[in-house]
Amino acid sequence: MLFIVDNSHQLNGSNKAVVSSVYSSWEVGKLQCFQWIKDRFNSPNFHFCVIGDGYEECEAAQVMRWPFVKIDPCPGSGHRFPGLTLRTVGYYFDVVYGSSDPENEEDESSSHL
């Protein structure tokens, strides 16, 4: 399930989620759920990343060509969520969507000449 909370999708003032901001794959599967999210938010300003612990999330991410970050809720795991940072997710974005750092793009393009 994905619950969107950002400046443009706030709780409705009563601390209850707005139905249009909740996505559940319980009945339709991860791939269909991800497709709905892409259809709703597809624009050059959006990048998608799947964070999950299951094979279904991983397979759906591959089909969608989105980065997948594996997490594991079990203590002591090598894929424990608290170690995940925006910087780490940024590395996944750079691999899939290209670098967002103009300086790195110049360095990379000159090194390929």
DSSP file (Angstrom, degrees, kcal/mol; ACC not computed):
  #  RESIDUE AA STRUCTURE BP1 BP2  ACC     N-H-->O    O-->H-N    N-H-->O    O-->H-N    TCO  KAPPA ALPHA  PHI   PSI    X-CA   Y-CA   Z-CA
    1    1 A M              0   0    0      0, 0.0     2,-0.5     0, 0.0    23,-0.2   0.000 360.0 360.0 360.0 138.7    0.0    0.0    0.0
    2    2 A L  E     -A   23   0A   0     21,-1.9    21,-2.1     2,-0.0     2,-0.5  -0.971 360.0-169.4-117.6 127.7    1.2    3.5   -0.8
    3    3 A F  E     -A   22   0A   0     -2,-0.5     2,-0.5    19,-0.2    19,-0.2  -0.978  16.6-142.7-117.2 122.0    0.0    6.5    1.1
    4    4 A I        +     0   0    0     17,-1.9     2,-0.4    -2,-0.5    17,-0.0  -0.723  25.8 168.0 -89.8 124.0    1.0    9.8   -0.5
    5    5 A V        +     0   0    0     -2,-0.5     2,-0.3     5,-0.0     5,-0.2  -0.908  25.1 113.5-135.6 108.7    1.9   12.6    1.9
    6    6 A D  B >  S-B    9   0B   0      3,-0.8     3,-0.8    -2,-0.4    -2,-0.0  -0.864  80.6 -71.9-153.0-171.5    3.5   15.7    0.5
    7    7 A N  T 3  S+     0   0    0     -2,-0.3     3,-0.3     1,-0.2     0, 0.0   0.795 130.6  42.4 -62.5 -28.4    2.6   19.4    0.1
    8    8 A S  T 3  S+     0   0    0      1,-0.2     2,-0.3     2,-0.0    -1,-0.2   0.590 116.4  46.5 -96.3  -9.5    0.1   18.7   -2.7
    9    9 A H  B <  S+B    6   0B   0     -3,-0.8    -3,-0.8    12,-0.0    -1,-0.2  -0.655  77.5 165.5-132.1  76.4   -1.6   15.6   -1.1
   10   10 A Q        -     0   0    0     -2,-0.3     8,-0.2    -3,-0.3    -6,-0.1  -0.417  46.1 -88.8 -89.0 162.9   -2.3   16.4    2.5
   11   11 A L        -     0   0    0      1,-0.1     6,-0.2    -2,-0.1    -1,-0.1  -0.362  48.3-107.3 -61.6 155.3   -4.5   14.7    5.0
   12   12 A N        -     0   0    0      4,-1.5    -1,-0.1     1,-0.1     5,-0.1   0.191  54.2 -94.2 -80.7  20.4   -8.1   16.1    4.7
   13   13 A G  S    S+     0   0    0      3,-0.1    -1,-0.1     1,-0.0    -2,-0.1   0.173 118.6  76.0  92.8 -18.9   -7.9   18.0    8.0
   14   14 A S  S    S-     0   0    0      2,-0.3     3,-0.1     0, 0.0    -1,-0.0   0.137 110.5-107.6-109.8  18.9   -9.5   15.2   10.1
   15   15 A N  S    S+     0   0    0      1,-0.2     2,-0.4     0, 0.0    -4,-0.0   0.772  83.1 123.1  59.5  28.2   -6.3   13.0   10.2
   16   16 A K        -     0   0    0      0, 0.0    -4,-1.5     0, 0.0    -2,-0.3  -0.949  67.1-110.4-117.1 141.4   -7.9   10.6    7.8
   17   17 A A        -     0   0    0     -2,-0.4     2,-0.4    -6,-0.2    -6,-0.1  -0.431  28.1-119.0 -69.9 140.0   -6.4    9.6    4.5
   18   18 A V    >   -     0   0    0     -8,-0.2     3,-2.6     1,-0.1     4,-0.2  -0.664  22.8-128.0 -75.6 132.2   -8.1   10.8    1.3
   19   19 A V  G >  S+     0   0    0     -2,-0.4     3,-1.7     1,-0.3    -1,-0.1   0.835 107.2  60.1 -53.7 -37.9   -9.2    7.8   -0.7
   20   20 A S  G 3  S+     0   0    0      1,-0.3    -1,-0.3     3,-0.0    -2,-0.0   0.605 101.7  55.9 -69.3  -9.1   -7.5    9.1   -3.8
   21   21 A S  G <  S+     0   0    0     -3,-2.6   -17,-1.9   -11,-0.1     2,-0.5   0.331  93.1  80.9-102.7   6.0   -4.2    9.1   -2.0
   22   22 A V  E <   -A    3   0A   0     -3,-1.7     2,-0.4    -4,-0.2   -19,-0.2  -0.956  55.0-174.6-117.7 127.5   -4.2    5.4   -0.9
   23   23 A Y  E     -A    2   0A   0    -21,-2.1   -21,-1.9    -2,-0.5     2,-0.4  -0.979   2.6-175.4-120.2 130.9   -3.2    2.6   -3.3
   24   24 A S        -     0   0    0     -2,-0.4     4,-0.3   -23,-0.2     3,-0.2  -0.990  18.8-168.8-128.5 134.5   -3.6   -1.1   -2.3
   25   25 A S     >  +     0   0    0     -2,-0.4     4,-2.3     1,-0.2     7,-0.1   0.268  57.2 113.1-100.2  10.6   -2.4   -4.0   -4.4
   26   26 A W  T  4 S+     0   0    0      1,-0.2    -1,-0.2     2,-0.2     4,-0.1   0.889  91.5  18.4 -51.4 -49.1   -4.3   -6.5   -2.2
   27   27 A E  T  4 S+     0   0    0     -3,-0.2    -1,-0.2     2,-0.1    -2,-0.1   0.734 133.9  38.4 -97.1 -24.9   -6.8   -7.6   -4.9
   28   28 A V  T  4 S-     0   0    0     -4,-0.3     4,-0.5     1,-0.1    -2,-0.2   0.611 103.1-118.7-106.2 -13.9   -5.1   -6.4   -8.1
   29   29 A G     X  -     0   0    0     -4,-2.3     4,-1.9     1,-0.1    -1,-0.1  -0.028  30.8 -78.4  91.4 160.5   -1.4   -7.2   -7.6
   30   30 A K  H  > S+     0   0    0      1,-0.2     4,-3.1     2,-0.2     5,-0.3   0.907 123.7  55.9 -64.2 -44.7    1.6   -4.9   -7.4
   31   31 A L  H  > S+     0   0    0      1,-0.2     4,-2.2     2,-0.2    -1,-0.2   0.926 110.3  44.2 -59.0 -47.1    2.0   -4.5  -11.2
   32   32 A Q  H  > S+     0   0    0     -4,-0.5     4,-2.2     2,-0.2    -1,-0.2   0.908 114.1  51.0 -63.4 -41.1   -1.6   -3.2  -11.7
   33   33 A C  H  X S+     0   0    0     -4,-1.9     4,-2.0     1,-0.2    -2,-0.2   0.925 110.7  48.2 -62.2 -45.0   -1.2   -0.9   -8.7
   34   34 A F  H  X S+     0   0    0     -4,-3.1     4,-2.6     1,-0.2    -1,-0.2   0.881 109.2  54.1 -63.1 -37.6    2.1    0.5  -10.0
   35   35 A Q  H  X S+     0   0    0     -4,-2.2     4,-2.9    -5,-0.3    -1,-0.2   0.905 107.0  50.8 -64.0 -41.2    0.5    1.1  -13.4
   36   36 A W  H  X S+     0   0    0     -4,-2.2     4,-2.2     2,-0.2    -1,-0.2   0.916 110.8  49.2 -60.9 -42.5   -2.3    3.1  -11.8
   37   37 A I  H  X S+     0   0    0     -4,-2.0     4,-2.4     2,-0.2    -2,-0.2   0.930 112.5  47.3 -63.1 -45.5    0.2    5.2   -9.9
   38   38 A K  H  X S+     0   0    0     -4,-2.6     4,-1.3     1,-0.2    -2,-0.2   0.925 111.3  51.4 -61.9 -44.3    2.2    5.8  -13.1
   39   39 A D  H  < S+     0   0    0     -4,-2.9    -1,-0.2     1,-0.2    -2,-0.2   0.880 114.4  43.9 -60.1 -38.4   -1.0    6.7  -15.1
   40   40 A R  H  < S+     0   0    0     -4,-2.2    -1,-0.2    -5,-0.2    -2,-0.2   0.880 127.4  26.4 -75.6 -38.0   -2.0    9.2  -12.4
   41   41 A F  H  < S+     0   0    0     -4,-2.4     2,-0.5    -5,-0.2    -2,-0.2   0.217  80.3 139.6-113.4  14.3    1.4   10.9  -11.9
   42   42 A N     <  +     0   0    0     -4,-1.3     5,-0.1    -3,-0.2    -4,-0.1  -0.473  27.8 116.2 -69.4 113.9    3.1   10.4  -15.2
   43   43 A S  S >  S-     0   0    0     -2,-0.5     3,-1.8     3,-0.2    -2,-0.0  -0.952  78.5 -98.6-164.0 163.6    5.0   13.5  -16.1
   44   44 A P  T 3  S+     0   0    0      0, 0.0    -2,-0.1     0, 0.0    -1,-0.0   0.712 119.4  63.8 -62.6 -17.3    8.7   14.5  -16.6
   45   45 A N  T 3  S+     0   0    0     -4,-0.1     2,-0.4     2,-0.0    -3,-0.1   0.532  92.8  75.4 -84.5  -5.9    8.6   15.9  -13.1
   46   46 A F    <   -     0   0    0     -3,-1.8     2,-0.4    -5,-0.1    -3,-0.2  -0.900  53.3-176.4-113.3 135.2    8.0   12.5  -11.5
   47   47 A H        -     0   0    0     -2,-0.4     2,-0.3    -5,-0.1    19,-0.1  -0.975  18.1-144.4-121.5 142.5   10.5    9.7  -10.9
   48   48 A F        +     0   0    0     -2,-0.4     2,-0.3    45,-0.1    -2,-0.0  -0.828  17.7 178.0-111.9 145.5    9.3    6.4   -9.4
   49   49 A C        -     0   0    0     -2,-0.3     2,-0.5    17,-0.2    19,-0.2  -0.987  19.4-142.3-144.9 134.9   11.1    4.1   -7.0
   50   50 A V  E     -c   68   0C   0     17,-3.0    19,-3.0    -2,-0.3     2,-0.5  -0.868  15.1-174.0-100.6 127.9    9.8    0.8   -5.5
   51   51 A I  E     +c   69   0C   0     -2,-0.5     2,-0.3    17,-0.2    19,-0.2  -0.986  30.8 122.4-119.8 120.2   10.9    0.1   -1.9
   52   52 A G  E     -c   70   0C   0     17,-2.0    19,-2.7    -2,-0.5    -2,-0.0  -0.961  59.1-126.7-165.7 179.2    9.8   -3.3   -0.6
   53   53 A D  S    S+     0   0    0     -2,-0.3     2,-0.3    17,-0.2    17,-0.1   0.306  76.4  79.6-121.7   6.1   10.6   -6.7    0.8
   54   54 A G  S  > S-     0   0    0      1,-0.1     4,-1.6    18,-0.0     5,-0.1  -0.764  75.7-122.3-123.1 163.9    9.0   -9.1   -1.6
   55   55 A Y  H  > S+     0   0    0     -2,-0.3     4,-3.0     1,-0.2     5,-0.2   0.828 109.9  60.9 -67.8 -32.1    9.5  -10.7   -5.0
   56   56 A E  H  > S+     0   0    0      1,-0.2     4,-2.3     2,-0.2    -1,-0.2   0.904 105.3  47.2 -65.5 -39.5    6.2   -9.3   -6.3
   57   57 A E  H  > S+     0   0    0      2,-0.2     4,-2.4     1,-0.2    -1,-0.2   0.920 113.5  49.4 -63.7 -42.9    7.4   -5.7   -5.8
   58   58 A C  H  X S+     0   0    0     -4,-1.6     4,-2.1     2,-0.2    -2,-0.2   0.931 112.5  46.1 -62.7 -47.3   10.8   -6.6   -7.4
   59   59 A E  H  X S+     0   0    0     -4,-3.0     4,-2.1     1,-0.2    -1,-0.2   0.910 113.6  48.5 -63.8 -42.6    9.2   -8.2  -10.5
   60   60 A A  H  X S+     0   0    0     -4,-2.3     4,-2.3    -5,-0.2    -1,-0.2   0.894 109.7  52.9 -65.5 -39.0    6.7   -5.4  -10.9
   61   61 A A  H  X>S+     0   0    0     -4,-2.4     5,-2.6     2,-0.2     4,-0.9   0.903 108.4  50.9 -61.8 -41.2    9.5   -2.8  -10.6
   62   62 A Q  H ><5S+     0   0    0     -4,-2.1     3,-0.6     2,-0.2    -2,-0.2   0.925 110.4  48.4 -62.6 -44.6   11.4   -4.6  -13.4
   63   63 A V  H 3<5S+     0   0    0     -4,-2.1    -1,-0.2     1,-0.2    -2,-0.2   0.904 115.3  44.6 -61.8 -41.1    8.4   -4.6  -15.7
   64   64 A M  H 3<5S-     0   0    0     -4,-2.3    -1,-0.2    -5,-0.2    -2,-0.2   0.599 109.6-125.7 -78.7 -10.6    7.9   -0.9  -15.0
   65   65 A R  T <<5 +     0   0    0     -4,-0.9    -3,-0.2    -3,-0.6    -4,-0.1   0.879  63.0 140.9  63.0  40.8   11.6   -0.2  -15.4
   66   66 A W      < -     0   0    0     -5,-2.6    -1,-0.3    -6,-0.1   -17,-0.2  -0.814  59.6 -98.9-107.6 150.6   11.7    1.5  -12.0
   67   67 A P        -     0   0    0      0, 0.0   -17,-3.0     0, 0.0     2,-0.5  -0.402  35.1-149.5 -66.0 147.7   14.5    1.1   -9.5
   68   68 A F  E     -c   50   0C   0    -19,-0.2     2,-0.6    -2,-0.1   -17,-0.2  -0.986   9.2-166.5-123.0 126.2   13.9   -1.4   -6.7
   69   69 A V  E     -c   51   0C   0    -19,-3.0   -17,-2.0    -2,-0.5     2,-0.4  -0.956  17.4-142.5-112.3 116.1   15.3   -1.0   -3.2
   70   70 A K  E     +c   52   0C   0     -2,-0.6     2,-0.3   -19,-0.2   -17,-0.2  -0.617  22.4 178.9 -81.6 132.8   15.1   -4.1   -1.1
   71   71 A I        -     0   0    0    -19,-2.7     9,-0.2    -2,-0.4     7,-0.1  -0.888  14.8-156.3-125.3 161.3   14.3   -3.7    2.6
   72   72 A D        -     0   0    0      7,-2.0     9,-0.5    -2,-0.3     5,-0.2  -0.966  10.3-154.0-140.1 120.8   13.8   -6.3    5.3
   73   73 A P        +     0   0    0      0, 0.0     7,-0.1     0, 0.0    -1,-0.1   0.578  66.0 106.6 -71.5  -7.3   11.8   -5.5    8.5
   74   74 A C  S >  S-     0   0    0      1,-0.1     3,-1.5     2,-0.1     5,-0.1  -0.559  79.6-111.0 -76.2 131.6   13.8   -8.2   10.4
   75   75 A P  T 3  S+     0   0    0      0, 0.0     3,-0.1     0, 0.0    -1,-0.1  -0.294 100.7  22.8 -58.4 142.3   16.4   -6.7   12.9
   76   76 A G  T 3  S+     0   0    0      1,-0.3     2,-0.1     2,-0.0    -2,-0.1   0.443  88.7 142.5  82.5  -0.2   20.0   -7.3   12.0
   77   77 A S    X   -     0   0    0     -3,-1.5     3,-1.0    -5,-0.2    -1,-0.3  -0.381  58.8-129.2 -73.1 151.4   19.2   -7.7    8.3
   78   78 A G  T 3  S+     0   0    0      1,-0.2    -1,-0.1    -3,-0.1    -2,-0.0   0.643 109.6  50.6 -72.1 -14.7   21.6   -6.4    5.7
   79   79 A H  T 3  S+     0   0    0     -5,-0.1    -7,-2.0   -10,-0.0    -1,-0.2  -0.166  78.8 157.7-114.3  37.5   18.6   -4.7    4.0
   80   80 A R    X   -     0   0    0     -3,-1.0     3,-1.2    -9,-0.2     4,-0.2  -0.428  43.3-132.5 -69.6 135.0   17.3   -3.0    7.1
   81   81 A F  G >  S+     0   0    0     -9,-0.5     3,-2.8     1,-0.2    -1,-0.1   0.846  97.1  67.2 -58.2 -42.9   15.1    0.1    6.3
   82   82 A P  G 3  S+     0   0    0      0, 0.0    -1,-0.2     0, 0.0    -2,-0.0   0.742  95.4  59.9 -57.8 -20.0   16.6    2.6    8.8
   83   83 A G  G <  S+     0   0    0     -3,-1.2     2,-0.4     2,-0.0    -2,-0.2   0.584  83.2 102.5 -79.5  -8.5   19.8    2.6    6.8
   84   84 A L    <   +     0   0    0     -3,-2.8     2,-0.3    -4,-0.2    -5,-0.0  -0.611  50.7 176.4 -79.8 128.6   18.0    3.8    3.7
   85   85 A T     >  -     0   0    0     -2,-0.4     4,-2.4     1,-0.1     5,-0.2  -0.824  45.9-108.4-125.8 166.1   18.5    7.5    3.0
   86   86 A L  H  > S+     0   0    0     -2,-0.3     4,-2.2     1,-0.2     5,-0.1   0.850 121.6  56.3 -61.6 -32.9   17.4    9.9    0.3
   87   87 A R  H  > S+     0   0    0      2,-0.2     4,-1.4     1,-0.2    -1,-0.2   0.922 106.6  48.7 -64.5 -43.2   21.0    9.9   -0.9
   88   88 A T  H >> S+     0   0    0      1,-0.2     4,-1.3     2,-0.2     3,-0.6   0.936 112.0  47.9 -61.7 -46.8   20.9    6.1   -1.2
   89   89 A V  H 3X S+     0   0    0     -4,-2.4     4,-2.3     1,-0.2    -1,-0.2   0.868 105.1  61.9 -61.7 -35.3   17.7    6.3   -3.2
   90   90 A G  H 3X S+     0   0    0     -4,-2.2     4,-2.6     1,-0.2    -1,-0.2   0.851  98.4  55.8 -58.6 -35.8   19.2    9.0   -5.3
   91   91 A Y  H <X S+     0   0    0     -4,-1.4     4,-1.8    -3,-0.6    -1,-0.2   0.913 107.6  48.4 -63.6 -41.6   21.9    6.6   -6.5
   92   92 A Y  H  X S+     0   0    0     -4,-1.3     4,-2.0     1,-0.2     5,-0.2   0.916 111.1  50.9 -63.1 -42.6   19.2    4.2   -7.7
   93   93 A F  H  X>S+     0   0    0     -4,-2.3     4,-3.7     1,-0.2     5,-0.6   0.922 107.2  53.7 -60.1 -44.1   17.5    7.1   -9.5
   94   94 A D  H  X5S+     0   0    0     -4,-2.6     4,-1.2     1,-0.2    -1,-0.2   0.876 108.7  49.3 -59.7 -38.2   20.7    8.1  -11.2
   95   95 A V  H  <5S+     0   0    0     -4,-1.8    -1,-0.2     2,-0.2    -2,-0.2   0.926 122.9  30.6 -66.6 -44.3   21.2    4.6  -12.5
   96   96 A V  H  <5S+     0   0    0     -4,-2.0    -2,-0.2    -5,-0.1    -3,-0.2   0.908 134.6  25.3 -83.4 -44.1   17.7    4.4  -14.0
   97   97 A Y  H  <5S-     0   0    0     -4,-3.7    -3,-0.2    -5,-0.2    -2,-0.2   0.531 111.1-106.4-102.0  -7.3   16.8    8.0  -14.8
   98   98 A G     << -     0   0    0     -4,-1.2    -1,-0.2    -5,-0.6    -3,-0.1  -0.073  52.4 -49.4  94.7 158.4   20.3    9.4  -15.4
   99   99 A S        -     0   0    0      1,-0.1    -8,-0.0    -5,-0.1    -5,-0.0  -0.367  36.1-161.9 -67.4 138.6   22.3   11.8  -13.2
  100  100 A S        +     0   0    0    -10,-0.1    -1,-0.1    -2,-0.1     3,-0.1   0.405  68.7  94.7 -97.0   0.2   20.5   14.9  -12.0
  101  101 A D     >  -     0   0    0      1,-0.2     4,-1.9     2,-0.0     3,-0.3  -0.838  63.1-158.1 -95.9 110.1   23.9   16.5  -11.1
  102  102 A P  H  > S+     0   0    0      0, 0.0     4,-1.9     0, 0.0    -1,-0.2   0.835  91.9  55.8 -58.8 -33.8   25.0   18.7  -14.1
  103  103 A E  H  > S+     0   0    0      1,-0.2     4,-2.2     2,-0.2     5,-0.1   0.918 108.0  47.8 -64.8 -42.6   28.6   18.6  -13.0
  104  104 A N  H  > S+     0   0    0     -3,-0.3     4,-2.9     1,-0.2    -1,-0.2   0.870 108.2  55.4 -64.8 -36.5   28.6   14.8  -13.0
  105  105 A E  H  X S+     0   0    0     -4,-1.9     4,-2.5     2,-0.2    -1,-0.2   0.901 108.6  47.8 -63.9 -40.0   27.0   14.8  -16.4
  106  106 A E  H  X S+     0   0    0     -4,-1.9     4,-2.3     2,-0.2    -2,-0.2   0.933 113.6  47.5 -64.8 -44.9   29.8   17.0  -17.8
  107  107 A D  H  X S+     0   0    0     -4,-2.2     4,-1.6     1,-0.2    -2,-0.2   0.915 114.2  47.1 -61.3 -43.8   32.5   14.8  -16.2
  108  108 A E  H  X S+     0   0    0     -4,-2.9     4,-0.8     1,-0.2    -1,-0.2   0.900 112.4  48.7 -66.4 -41.4   30.8   11.6  -17.5
  109  109 A S  H >< S+     0   0    0     -4,-2.5     3,-0.5     1,-0.2     4,-0.4   0.889 111.9  48.6 -69.3 -36.5   30.4   12.9  -21.1
  110  110 A S  H >< S+     0   0    0     -4,-2.3     3,-0.8     1,-0.2    -1,-0.2   0.824 107.5  55.7 -71.9 -28.5   34.0   14.1  -21.3
  111  111 A S  H 3< S+     0   0    0     -4,-1.6    -1,-0.2     1,-0.2    -2,-0.2   0.682 104.4  54.6 -76.3 -15.6   35.3   10.8  -20.0
  112  112 A H  T <<        0   0    0     -4,-0.8    -1,-0.2    -3,-0.5    -2,-0.2   0.505 360.0 360.0 -93.0  -5.0   33.4    8.9  -22.8
  113  113 A L    <         0   0    0     -3,-0.8    -1,-0.2    -4,-0.4    -2,-0.1   0.492 360.0 360.0 -70.7 360.0   35.0   11.0  -25.6
